[in-house]
Amino acid sequence: MKWLTGLLAAFILLLSACGITKDIQEIVEDRYQLEDVVESSVDSSDVSKVYSAEEDIPSVASYLQEQIKPNEVSELKEGKQILVYDDYIVTLEESDDESTTLVEVATVGFVRDNYRPSFFDGLLAYYILDEILDVDDWGKKQKNRCLNATGNCYEGYGSTGGSYKGPTTIPSFRGSSRGGGPGTGK
């Protein structure tokens, strides 16, 4: 009977080692209260989900980093901190109550198409964002788009909130402008 218990324990360990791993979205979803979902103005499959954590930013940041190591971590500055993962960018921002943190988990596409570049000033360098978002000179291109677009660019849930409707123009950096047919030089 002991060998069966040992075998069962080994099987469970094997399953957990080979089992389904969670991404940062699921980690946040399991621990914090969903407050709102903000949809991209360009692609409705790109969203930013906003959660409320009854903890301060350092506590939330520490917990998330223990669960899954981010690719980049900004400093905590002016009540904001950014954690960058493969498919998501997590923004931790103080709410009106300093003991509560807004945890915003945005797809990379949502950030690329909707955020105002100045949101990241002092947190992440634009060359890092260029790499993450896979756009050359994203900051300059997005800044121009935000200035010329009808509607505003996103400035994080704390500033923009659930009323965000976004720029209505499709960004020019969403894919290649190269093309043509037979006989067209590339």
C-alpha positions in Angstrom: 0.0 0.0 0.0 2.9 2.4 0.8 4.3 1.8 -2.7 1.0 2.8 -4.2 1.0 6.1 -2.2 4.5 6.7 -3.3 3.7 6.0 -6.9 0.7 8.3 -6.8 2.8 11.1 -5.3 5.4 10.6 -8.0 2.7 10.7 -10.7 1.2 13.9 -9.3 4.7 15.5 -9.3 5.3 14.4 -12.8 1.9 15.9 -13.9 2.6 19.2 -12.3 6.1 19.3 -13.8 4.7 18.6 -17.3 1.4 20.2 -16.6 -0.1 23.4 -17.8 1.8 26.5 -16.8 0.0 29.7 -16.2 0.8 33.0 -17.8 0.9 36.3 -15.9 -2.7 37.1 -16.9 -3.9 34.0 -15.1 -1.7 34.6 -12.1 -3.2 38.1 -11.7 -6.7 36.8 -12.4 -6.5 34.1 -9.7 -5.4 36.6 -7.0 -6.9 40.0 -7.6 -10.4 41.4 -8.2 -11.3 42.3 -11.8 -12.4 45.9 -12.0 -12.7 46.7 -15.7 -11.7 45.6 -19.2 -10.6 48.2 -21.8 -10.8 47.2 -25.4 -8.3 48.4 -28.1 -9.6 51.0 -30.5 -7.8 49.1 -33.3 -8.3 45.3 -32.6 -11.0 44.1 -30.2 -9.0 41.0 -29.4 -6.3 43.2 -27.7 -7.5 44.3 -24.3 -6.2 45.7 -21.0 -7.7 44.1 -17.9 -7.7 46.1 -14.8 -7.6 44.5 -11.3 -7.6 45.9 -7.8 -5.1 44.6 -5.2 -5.5 45.6 -1.6 -1.7 45.7 -1.3 0.9 48.4 -2.1 2.9 48.4 -5.3 6.1 46.8 -3.9 4.1 43.9 -2.4 2.2 43.2 -5.7 5.4 43.6 -7.8 7.2 41.2 -5.5 4.4 38.6 -5.6 4.2 38.7 -9.4 8.0 38.5 -9.9 8.1 35.4 -7.6 5.4 33.7 -9.7 6.9 34.5 -13.1 10.1 36.3 -13.8 9.5 39.3 -16.1 11.7 40.2 -19.0 12.0 43.8 -17.9 11.1 45.6 -14.6 11.0 49.4 -14.3 11.8 51.3 -11.2 8.9 52.4 -9.0 8.4 56.0 -10.0 5.7 58.5 -9.2 3.3 55.7 -8.1 3.9 53.5 -11.2 5.9 50.4 -12.0 6.0 48.3 -15.2 6.7 44.6 -15.5 7.2 43.3 -19.1 6.4 39.7 -19.9 6.4 37.9 -23.3 2.8 38.5 -24.2 1.7 41.1 -21.6 2.8 44.4 -20.1 1.7 44.8 -16.5 1.3 48.3 -15.1 1.1 48.7 -11.3 -0.3 52.0 -10.3 -1.4 53.6 -7.0 -5.1 54.1 -6.8 -6.5 57.0 -4.8 -5.9 54.9 -1.7 -2.1 54.3 -1.5 -2.7 50.9 0.1 -4.6 49.7 -3.0 -2.9 49.1 -6.4 -4.4 49.0 -9.8 -2.9 46.0 -11.6 -3.4 46.5 -15.4 -2.5 43.6 -17.6 -2.4 44.7 -21.3 -1.6 42.6 -24.3 1.4 43.8 -26.2 -0.9 44.7 -29.1 -3.0 46.9 -26.9 0.0 48.8 -25.7 1.4 49.2 -29.2 -1.8 50.5 -30.7 -3.3 52.6 -27.9 -0.8 53.9 -25.3 0.6 57.4 -25.4 4.4 57.0 -25.4 4.8 59.6 -22.6 3.1 57.2 -20.2 6.4 55.3 -20.1 8.7 58.3 -19.6 11.1 57.5 -16.9 10.0 53.9 -16.7 11.1 52.2 -19.8 13.4 53.5 -22.6 11.9 53.8 -26.0 14.5 51.5 -27.5 13.2 48.8 -25.1 9.6 49.5 -26.1 10.7 49.3 -29.8 11.9 45.7 -29.2 9.0 44.7 -27.1 6.4 46.1 -29.5 8.3 45.0 -32.6 8.1 48.5 -34.1 11.1 50.7 -35.2 10.8 54.1 -33.5 7.5 53.3 -31.9 7.6 56.3 -29.6 7.9 58.8 -32.4 5.4 57.1 -34.7 2.8 56.7 -31.9 3.3 60.2 -30.6 2.5 61.6 -34.1 -0.5 59.3 -34.4 -1.7 60.5 -31.0 -1.4 64.1 -32.0 -3.1 63.7 -35.4 -5.8 61.2 -34.4 -9.3 62.0 -33.5 -9.7 60.7 -30.0 -7.1 60.4 -27.3 -4.3 57.9 -26.7 -4.5 55.7 -23.6 -2.6 57.0 -20.5 -3.3 54.1 -18.2 -6.5 53.3 -16.4 -5.7 55.7 -13.5 -5.8 58.6 -16.0 -8.1 57.5 -18.8 -10.3 55.0 -17.0 -13.2 53.1 -18.6 -14.1 56.0 -20.8 -11.3 55.3 -23.2 -12.4 55.1 -26.8 -9.0 55.6 -28.4 -7.6 57.0 -31.7 -9.8 56.0 -34.6 -7.0 55.7 -37.1 -5.2 52.5 -37.7 -1.5 52.8 -37.0 0.8 52.7 -40.0 3.2 50.4 -38.2 0.7 47.5 -38.0 2.3 45.4 -40.7 4.4 45.9 -43.8 3.5 48.5 -46.4 5.5 46.6 -48.9 3.7 44.6 -51.5 2.7 44.6 -55.1 2.3 41.9 -57.7 4.3 40.3 -60.4 7.0 42.6 -61.7 6.9 44.9 -58.7 10.3 45.5 -57.2 10.7 45.0 -53.4 
